[in-house]
Amino acid sequence: DFGVENMILKIIFTLCFVLECVFTPLFLKASWPNRTTKSHCLKMVCASLFVGVAVLSMYISGNFTTFAYTMLLGSVLGWIGDFFLHFDSQKMFAIGFTSFLAGHIVYIKAYINALDTYEGYNQFNIVEIAFFVALGMLIMLFLHNDFVGIIIIALLIFIGYNCYDSCK
């Protein structure tokens, strides 16, 4: 029965939310003053619960649109970012940073595509916002090492192309 199945999904959703509220302070406490294996495990529990909430939201709402899948992809990229950002290595930081940035680009692209359906929407505003995001990233370029700088330049080109593509 769909009603019973949907109720079970809602219970699991609520359980994930409650567990997120429990594990987040535990993670924050475990990661202060230094990150540890325990804090990394707790962080990944939180990130996994977040992705679980995204998947459950799709099933509970019955929303299997491109928008929903794109938002889920952004959540998974955030999970990957959480995993790599916890390490002290610059290479791991670059992977985590890139994953988070890619996830946020995916979120922006999903919202741009969704906004196309609304009447009176002006895409030029998105280009203006993207300009300031790119400007902020350029500033970050000068604050980080060369490896991260190369990644930022590549992502700026990607953002620019997506903004251009969205305004056609």
Secondary structure, 3 states (H helix, E strand, C coil): CHHHHHHHHHHHHHHHHHHHHHHHHHHHHHCCCCCCHHHHHHHHHHHHHHHHHHHHHHHHHCCCCHHHHHHHHHHHHHHHHHHHHCCCCHHHHHHHHHHHHHHHHHHHHHHHHHHCCCCCCCCHHHHHHHHHHHHHHHHHHHHCCHHHHHHHHHHHHHHHHHHHHHCC
